[in-house]
Amino acid sequence: MNPHEEPNTWNISEMLDYVYNFSIDFICVNQTVEVSDIYAPLAGTGTAFRRIWLCLPSGQPIFFFSDEGSWWIS
């Protein structure tokens, strides 16, 4: 990672390297959510998605990845 580059040009491994410089302890939360059997007015709809949170030991999130947003209608 070149510290003189703009952060918005970093890839994920460069971001993690940067964060690792501040703390070597992290909490990783891997969450899978499935929503189905929703009752009126959204009957017949649902969704499923995954989330990965990377947090500092204090609980402060520093990365949040998710594929949320895809809903299905039966």
C-alpha positions in Angstrom: 0.0 0.0 0.0 1.3 3.4 -1.0 0.2 5.8 1.8 0.4 8.7 -0.8 -2.4 7.2 -2.9 -5.9 8.3 -2.3 -7.8 5.8 -0.1 -10.6 5.5 -2.7 -8.1 3.7 -5.0 -7.1 1.1 -2.4 -8.3 -2.5 -2.8 -9.6 -4.5 0.2 -6.2 -6.0 1.2 -4.7 -2.5 1.2 -7.5 -1.3 3.4 -7.0 -4.1 5.8 -3.3 -3.5 5.9 -3.9 0.1 6.8 -6.3 -0.8 9.6 -3.9 -3.5 10.9 -1.4 -0.7 11.5 -3.7 0.6 14.2 -4.8 -2.6 15.9 -4.0 -6.3 15.5 -7.2 -7.5 17.3 -10.5 -7.7 15.5 -13.9 -9.2 15.8 -15.4 -10.8 12.7 -19.1 -11.3 12.5 -20.5 -13.5 9.7 -24.3 -13.2 9.5 -26.7 -14.9 7.2 -30.3 -13.6 7.2 -33.3 -15.2 5.5 -36.7 -13.4 5.6 -39.7 -15.4 4.4 -43.3 -16.0 5.3 -44.0 -12.3 5.5 -47.6 -11.5 6.1 -49.8 -8.7 4.5 -49.2 -6.3 3.0 -46.0 -7.9 1.7 -47.3 -11.5 1.6 -45.4 -13.7 -0.8 -42.2 -11.6 -0.6 -38.9 -12.4 1.1 -35.1 -12.0 0.9 -31.9 -13.7 1.9 -28.5 -12.0 2.3 -25.1 -12.3 3.9 -23.3 -9.7 6.0 -19.7 -9.7 7.2 -18.7 -7.1 9.8 -15.2 -6.4 10.9 -15.0 -4.6 14.3 -12.4 -3.4 16.6 -12.3 -5.0 20.1 -14.4 -2.0 21.3 -17.2 -3.1 19.0 -16.7 -0.2 16.6 -17.4 -1.5 13.1 -14.7 -0.6 10.5 -15.9 -2.7 7.5 -19.3 -3.8 6.6 -19.9 -6.0 3.5 -23.3 -7.2 2.4 -25.2 -8.5 -0.6 -28.5 -7.1 0.7 -31.2 -5.8 -1.5 -32.5 -8.7 -3.5 -36.1 -9.4 -2.7 -38.2 -12.1 -4.3 -41.9 -12.2 -4.9 -43.6 -15.6 -5.1 
